[in-house]
Amino acid sequence: MSGRHIKNRDNSAALVKNTSVGVVGLMLVLAIGAGTMNMNNVTAEAEDASIPMVVDKPAKAVPLPASVAKTNAPVPNAKIIAEREAQAKAAEEAKKQAEAAKLQEEQARQQAEQAKLQAKLQAEQAANNAAWMNPTGSQPNLADYQNLSVRVSLAEQQVHVMSNGQDIYVMKASTGVDDATPHGRYYINGLRGDSFYNPNEQMGARDWVGFIGGTYLFHSVPTDANGNWIVSEAEKLGQPASHGCVRLTVADAAWFRQQIPTGTPIDIG
């Protein structure tokens, strides 16, 4: 065989070989591609079977918690929180102290009122046992007597109620200091009353009867602005102590106002 034929055969064999290799490679590529497509189809089918279809819907608004919603509010730190708690605690404590002080004040006021009332009761009880509260003696009924007259003895500090010039009742009295009670003859006028109070003298009295206008009177021992007996003045009964009036015991003053007739003559000296 000539060298050309051998060369041509070799070339043909190489061509067949190369062609076979190319066909095999092409078939391999096609097989792989087909397998891949099958795998993709299987995967897609599996996904389609397990995942439901999603239909687009409008998003529903979900409210946020208050602590999250107020994102713009400053978040206090631990120090500020502690200071606020301390301030609130101090304010509460101050409130409790104020309420306690108010309660103590009210209790003190009530105790003072109770003490004042107790003192008044004790004073009244003492007054009831005092000589200046009671009649000087046995009080007569003046309607049973005629020709009545009254004599005030400045020296004796006594008031004599007389009938036909004779004593029928003698009362313990106090006339004016420094001889302030007028001397002379006067008459019981039509002025009389239950009580009075003189703000200039800061004292008054009960059961009064006038003998010189409404200025000079027979009346009880003195009272204060509240109508309570002034014990220190009452205890002076029997000695000059008034501003010019004639003081009598509480019981005698009431008797005198009720019994002595208007127009009865009075001699003071």
CORFENBEL-V848304 format. One record per pair of residues at least 12 apart in sequence whose C-alpha atoms are under 7 Angstrom apart, sorted by the first residue. I is the first residue (numbers start at 0). J is the second residue. Records with the same first field share a line. If there is no record, write none. Layout:
I->J + J
This chain:
131->233 + 234 + 236 + 248 + 249
132->248 + 249 + 250
133->248 + 249 + 250
134->248 + 250 + 251
135->170 + 171
138->168
141->258
144->162
145->162 + 163
146->162 + 163
147->161 + 162 + 163 + 263
148->160 + 161 + 162 + 263 + 264 + 265
149->161 + 264 + 265 + 266
150->265 + 266 + 267
151->266 + 267 + 268
152->267 + 268
153->174 + 268
156->171 + 172 + 173 + 174 + 237 + 238
157->169 + 170 + 171 + 172
158->170 + 171 + 172
171->237 + 247
172->236 + 237 + 245 + 246 + 247
173->236 + 237 + 238 + 239 + 240 + 241 + 245 + 246 + 247
174->239 + 240 + 241 + 243 + 244 + 245 + 246
175->239 + 240 + 241 + 242 + 243 + 244
176->239 + 240 + 241 + 242
179->242 + 243
180->243 + 244
182->267 + 268
183->266 + 267 + 268
184->264 + 265 + 266 + 267
185->210 + 264 + 265 + 266
186->210 + 262 + 263 + 264 + 265
187->209 + 210 + 261 + 262 + 263 + 264
188->209 + 210 + 261 + 262
189->261
190->208 + 209 + 213
191->207 + 208 + 209 + 256
192->206 + 207 + 208
193->205 + 206 + 207
194->206 + 207
196->224
201->223 + 224
202->221 + 222 + 223 + 224
203->221 + 222 + 223
204->218 + 219 + 220 + 221 + 222
205->218 + 219
206->218 + 219 + 252 + 253 + 256
207->256
208->256
215->243 + 244
216->244 + 245
217->244 + 245 + 246
218->245 + 246 + 247 + 252
219->246 + 247 + 248 + 249 + 252
220->233 + 246 + 247 + 248 + 249
221->233
